Amino acid sequence: MGTLLVKNAKVVLTNNAKLGEVHNGSIYVRDNVIEQIGRAEELPARADVEIDAGNTAVMPGIINTHHHFYQTLTRAVPGAQNEELFDWLVRLYPIWGELTEEAVYISTQTAMAEMMLSGGTASSDHLYLYPNNSTLDAQVRAARDIGMRFHVTRGSMSLGRSKGGLPPDHVVQEEEEILRDCQRVIETYHDPERYSMLRVALAPCSPFSVTGELLKQSARLARSYKGVMLHTHVAETRDEETFCMQRVGMRPAAYMESVGWTGPDVWWAHSVWVNSEEIKMMAETGTGVAHCPSSNMRLGSGIAPIREMLDAGVKVGIGVDGSASNDMEHMIGEARMAMLLQRVNLGASAFSVREALTLATRGSASVLGRDDLGELAPGKAADFVGVPLDTVAMAGGAVHDAVAALLLCNAGTVEFSVINGRQVVKDGKLLTVDVEKLVERHNQIAAEIVSKYPVPERFKLV
């Protein structure tokens, strides 16, 4: 791949305890790995590819630990704008049942494009329904084509409405079929090695859409392979807590522990409704959390106790969640939201700017089991972004503290992005796909599938 030199950045936020923040900093990359970081005069003066970063703050790429890419097709859908989680799902499940292979591919690239332009360099995704012969393979192709680092999860739903679950029967699968395809996906795509661009996790959807037996079998299967992790939704809403108490007689976190779903190879999405004892258990077992502040606010789910989790030693990363429960996926913006939301209840000093940036980078990397991502230092993967500081939104902010301005001001679109040593955004433009054509086709598919399901009377606003 050759060498890459990013030179003369106003500041390089390394997230590395030894290197700190390097002013007038440069980064020298060989192939896909960072070789040197320092002031410009300390590094080689030339490289095969050079990026003038003089008007930017450079930081590690943000890592998204929870998403549902396909939901870009159902953003702002009438009848799902003002509902809480369970009613929101009831409105959208039938629409999602219209997904096709092309819809999965196009929505994956659309979500990734938005993340890449807003500071994201790596993401997980949770695709848990596969109607009309759609497959996880479409997501893998989409990620490879656009050039984003990807933790793909083979999601699943097996507990349909007729068996006491929430989803309609036509979007669930038989458990034998699920486990068979999980094994196929792992053996076809999972790369556990350092600097991997593609890893696989298994992700039964939630306590209200799968059986306890599927959770147990999925854990056994994942743990028979190196580096295959486990992911699901846990304790997102009060409704989920009520469901678990009625069905299994336990709170969601205790239920997950009872079926073997805690440990350093497990991360939960949301974890809004967990108590101090459960937080202590999460810390002791190494169980990670994907914090999704915008989605939790959008659905009225509550405020996750992130300050308490971090103080207890729980691994926490950032997640934008599904695009139909957030309706955007601005990565730096989501880190900002995490900071602001903790301050609502706990005060302005409870969560600092730099702590929020660390949460979205090094914190997210730890949740996904990556020690090669999330910070900029020799030997780390060459994943980083340059945020422009000379925009009108940064005026009067970046001149005082460029790092703080990344969150306190409007970061907008990144100036450049490098993933795995390859420049994928230049001058604020994505280099790997035609965004205009992508959006056009995406909107055609979105309009087609939603038009089949007019707003039911129960969801219409009075």
Residue pairs with C-beta under 8 A, 6 or more apart in sequence:
1 31
1 32
1 421
1 422
2 30
2 31
2 47
2 48
2 49
3 28
3 29
3 30
3 44
3 47
3 48
3 49
4 27
4 28
4 29
4 47
4 48
4 49
4 50
4 51
4 382
4 418
4 421
4 423
5 26
5 27
5 28
5 29
5 43
5 44
5 46
5 47
5 49
5 50
5 51
6 26
6 27
6 29
6 50
6 51
6 53
6 58
6 384
6 386
6 418
7 26
7 40
7 43
7 50
7 51
7 52
7 53
7 54
8 24
8 25
8 26
8 40
8 52
8 53
8 54
9 22
9 24
9 25
9 26
9 27
9 53
9 54
9 56
9 57
9 58
9 386
10 23
10 24
10 53
10 54
10 55
10 56
10 57
10 389
10 398
10 402
11 21
11 22
11 23
11 25
11 57
11 58
11 402
11 403
12 21
12 22
12 25
12 26
12 27
12 37
12 57
12 58
12 59
12 376
13 21
13 57
13 58
13 59
13 60
13 357
13 376
13 403
13 406
14 20
14 21
14 22
14 37
14 60
14 375
14 376
14 377
15 59
15 60
15 357
15 358
15 361
15 362
15 374
15 375
15 376
16 375
16 376
16 377
18 377
19 37
19 376
19 377
21 403
22 37
22 38
22 39
23 39
24 39
24 40
25 37
25 38
25 39
25 40
25 58
26 37
26 38
26 39
26 40
26 42
26 43
26 53
27 34
27 36
27 37
27 43
27 58
27 376
27 382
27 384
28 34
28 35
28 36
28 37
28 43
28 44
28 47
29 35
29 47
29 382
29 418
29 421
30 421
31 421
32 195
32 381
32 382
32 420
32 421
32 422
33 195
33 379
33 380
33 381
33 382
33 421
34 376
34 377
34 378
34 379
34 380
34 381
34 382
35 378
36 42
36 43
36 44
36 378
37 43
37 376
37 377
37 378
49 423
51 386
51 416
51 418
51 423
53 386
53 415
53 416
55 388
55 389
55 390
55 415
56 386
56 387
56 388
56 389
56 415
56 416
57 386
57 387
57 389
57 398
57 402
57 403
57 405
57 406
58 376
58 384
58 385
58 386
58 387
59 119
59 357
59 361
59 376
59 384
59 385
59 387
59 403
59 406
60 121
60 361
60 362
60 373
60 374
60 375
60 376
60 383
60 384
60 385
61 119
61 120
61 121
61 122
61 361
61 373
61 383
61 384
61 385
61 417
61 418
61 419
62 115
62 119
62 120
62 121
62 318
62 331
62 332
62 334
62 335
62 360
62 361
62 364
62 385
63 120
63 121
63 122
63 123
63 317
63 318
63 360
63 361
63 364
63 365
63 368
63 370
63 373
63 374
64 115
64 120
64 122
64 123
64 124
64 318
64 319
64 320
64 329
64 331
64 334
64 364
65 124
65 267
65 269
65 288
65 290
65 317
65 318
65 319
65 364
65 367
65 368
66 124
66 126
66 231
66 269
66 270
66 290
66 292
66 319
66 320
66 321
67 111
67 123
67 124
67 125
67 126
67 319
67 320
67 321
67 322
67 323
67 329
68 125
68 126
68 127
68 128
68 321
68 322
68 323
68 324
69 104
69 107
69 108
69 110
69 111
69 112
69 125
69 127
69 139
69 323
70 96
70 99
70 103
70 104
70 107
70 108
70 127
71 92
71 96
71 107
71 322
71 323
71 324
71 325
72 107
72 110
72 111
72 114
72 323
72 324
72 442
72 446
73 95
73 99
73 103
73 107
73 442
73 445
73 446
73 449
73 450
74 80
74 92
74 95
74 96
74 323
74 324
74 446
74 449
74 450
75 323
75 324
75 327
75 446
76 327
77 91
77 92
77 95
77 324
77 450
78 455
78 459
79 91
79 455
79 456
79 459
79 460
80 88
80 91
80 92
80 324
80 459
82 461
83 91
83 299
83 459
84 237
84 239
84 299
84 300
84 301
85 236
85 237
85 239
85 240
85 299
85 301
85 325
86 166
86 237
86 239
87 459
88 299
88 324
88 325
89 166
89 167
90 166
91 456
91 459
92 324
93 167
93 168
93 171
94 168
94 453
95 449
95 450
95 452
95 453
96 129
96 131
96 171
97 129
97 131
97 168
97 170
97 171
98 131
98 132
98 448
98 449
98 452
99 129
99 130
99 131
99 132
99 134
99 449
100 131
100 132
100 133
100 134
100 445
101 132
101 133
101 134
101 135
101 138
102 138
102 445
103 134
103 445
103 449
104 127
104 134
104 135
104 138
104 139
104 142
105 138
105 139
105 141
105 142
106 142
106 438
106 441
106 442
106 445
107 442
107 445
108 125
108 138
108 139
108 142
108 143
109 142
109 145
109 146
109 433
109 438
110 438
110 439
110 442
111 123
111 125
111 323
111 329
112 120
112 123
112 142
112 143
112 146
112 148
113 146
113 430
113 433
113 435
113 438
114 328
114 329
114 330
115 123
115 148
115 320
115 329
115 331
116 146
116 148
116 417
116 419
116 424
116 425
116 430
117 413
117 414
117 417
117 425
117 428
117 430
118 329
118 330
118 331
118 332
118 333
118 411
118 412
118 413
118 414
119 330
119 331
119 332
119 385
119 387
119 411
119 414
119 417
120 148
120 329
120 331
121 148
121 149
121 383
121 384
121 385
121 417
121 418
121 419
122 148
122 149
122 150
122 151
122 364
122 368
122 370
122 373
122 383
122 419
123 148
123 149
123 150
123 151
124 150
124 151
124 152
124 153
124 201
124 231
124 290
124 368
125 139
125 150
125 151
125 152
125 153
126 153
126 155
126 203
126 205
126 231
126 269
127 136
127 139
127 152
127 153
127 154
127 155
128 155
128 156
128 157
128 203
128 204
128 205
128 209
129 155
129 157
129 167
129 171
129 172
130 136
130 173
131 170
131 171
136 152
136 154
136 181
136 185
137 188
139 150
139 152
140 150
140 152
140 189
140 198
143 150
143 152
143 197
143 198
144 197
144 198
145 432
145 433
146 424
146 430
146 432
146 433
147 419
147 420
147 422
147 424
147 432
148 419
148 424
149 197
149 198
149 373
149 381
149 383
149 419
149 420
150 197
150 198
150 199
151 198
151 199
151 200
151 201
151 229
151 368
152 185
152 189
152 198
152 199
152 200
152 201
153 200
153 201
153 202
153 203
153 231
154 181
154 182
154 185
154 186
154 200
154 201
154 202
154 203
155 203
155 204
155 205
156 173
156 178
156 182
156 203
156 204
156 205
156 210
156 214
156 218
157 165
157 167
157 171
157 172
157 173
157 204
157 205
157 209
157 210
158 172
158 173
158 174
158 175
158 178
158 204
158 209
158 210
158 211
158 214
159 165
159 166
159 167
159 172
159 208
159 209
159 210
159 211
160 167
160 168
160 169
160 170
160 171
160 172
161 167
161 168
161 169
162 169
164 247
165 172
165 208
165 209
165 210
166 208
166 209
167 209
172 209
175 211
175 213
175 214
175 217
178 214
179 214
179 217
179 218
179 221
182 202
182 218
182 221
182 222
183 221
185 200
186 200
186 202
186 221
186 222
186 225
186 228
189 198
189 200
190 198
190 199
190 200
190 225
190 227
190 228
191 197
191 198
191 199
192 199
192 225
192 226
192 227
192 228
194 372
195 372
195 381
195 420
197 420
199 227
199 228
199 229
199 368
200 228
201 222
201 228
201 229
201 230
201 231
202 218
202 219
202 221
202 222
202 228
202 229
202 230
202 231
203 230
203 231
203 232
204 210
204 214
204 215
204 218
204 232
205 232
205 233
206 232
206 233
206 234
206 236
206 240
207 232
207 233
207 234
207 240
207 243
207 244
207 247
207 248
207 252
207 255
207 256
208 240
208 243
208 244
212 248
212 255
212 259
215 232
215 256
215 259
215 260
215 261
216 259
216 260
218 230
219 230
219 259
219 260
219 261
222 228
222 229
222 230
222 265
223 265
227 369
228 265
229 265
229 266
229 267
229 368
229 369
230 261
230 265
230 266
230 267
231 266
231 267
231 268
231 269
231 290
232 256
232 261
232 268
232 269
233 240
233 268
233 269
233 270
234 252
234 253
234 256
234 261
234 268
234 269
234 270
234 271
235 241
235 251
235 252
235 253
235 268
235 270
235 271
235 272
235 273
235 274
235 278
236 269
236 270
236 271
236 272
236 273
236 296
236 301
237 272
237 273
237 299
237 301
237 302
238 273
238 302
240 252
240 273
241 251
241 252
241 273
244 250
244 251
244 252
244 255
245 251
248 255
250 258
251 278
252 273
253 271
253 274
253 278
253 281
253 282
254 278
256 262
256 268
257 281
257 285
262 281
262 282
262 285
262 286
262 287
263 285
263 286
263 287
264 285
264 286
264 287
264 288
264 369
265 369
266 285
266 287
266 288
267 287
267 288
267 289
267 290
267 315
267 317
267 367
267 368
268 282
268 287
268 288
268 289
268 290
269 289
269 290
269 292
269 319
269 321
270 289
270 290
270 291
270 292
270 295
270 296
270 301
270 304
270 321
271 282
271 289
271 291
271 304
271 309
272 296
272 301
272 302
272 303
272 304
273 302
274 282
274 304
274 305
276 308
279 305
279 308
279 309
279 312
279 314
280 312
281 287
282 289
282 309
282 312
282 314
283 309
283 312
283 313
283 314
286 315
287 314
287 315
288 314
288 315
288 316
288 317
288 366
288 367
288 368
289 304
289 306
289 309
289 314
289 315
289 316
289 317
289 367
290 317
290 318
290 319
290 367
291 304
291 306
291 316
291 317
291 318
291 319
291 338
291 359
292 318
292 319
292 320
292 321
292 326
293 304
293 334
293 337
293 338
293 340
293 341
294 320
294 321
294 326
294 328
294 334
294 337
295 301
295 319
295 320
295 321
295 322
295 325
295 326
296 302
296 303
296 304
296 341
297 337
297 341
298 325
298 326
298 327
299 325
303 341
303 342
303 344
303 345
306 316
306 338
306 342
306 351
306 359
307 342
307 346
307 350
307 351
309 316
310 316
310 359
315 363
315 366
315 367
316 359
316 363
316 367
317 359
317 360
317 363
317 364
317 365
317 366
317 367
317 368
318 331
318 334
318 335
318 338
318 359
318 360
318 363
318 364
319 334
320 326
320 328
320 329
320 330
320 331
320 334
323 329
326 334
330 411
331 360
332 360
332 387
332 406
332 407
332 411
333 411
334 360
335 356
335 357
335 359
335 360
335 407
336 356
336 407
336 408
338 351
338 356
338 359
338 360
339 351
339 352
339 353
339 355
339 356
339 407
342 350
342 351
343 350
343 351
353 403
353 404
353 406
353 407
353 408
354 403
354 404
356 407
357 403
357 406
357 407
361 373
361 374
361 375
362 374
362 375
363 374
364 374
365 371
365 372
365 373
365 374
365 375
366 374
372 379
372 380
372 381
373 380
373 381
373 383
376 384
381 420
382 418
382 419
382 420
382 421
383 418
383 419
383 420
384 417
384 418
385 414
385 416
385 417
385 418
385 425
386 414
386 415
386 416
386 417
387 406
387 411
387 414
387 415
388 394
388 412
388 414
388 415
388 428
389 398
389 402
389 405
390 398
391 410
391 412
393 409
393 410
393 411
393 412
394 405
394 409
394 410
397 404
397 405
397 408
397 409
398 405
398 409
413 428
414 425
414 428
415 425
415 427
415 428
416 423
416 425
416 426
416 427
417 423
417 424
417 425
418 424
423 431
424 430
424 431
424 432
425 431
429 435
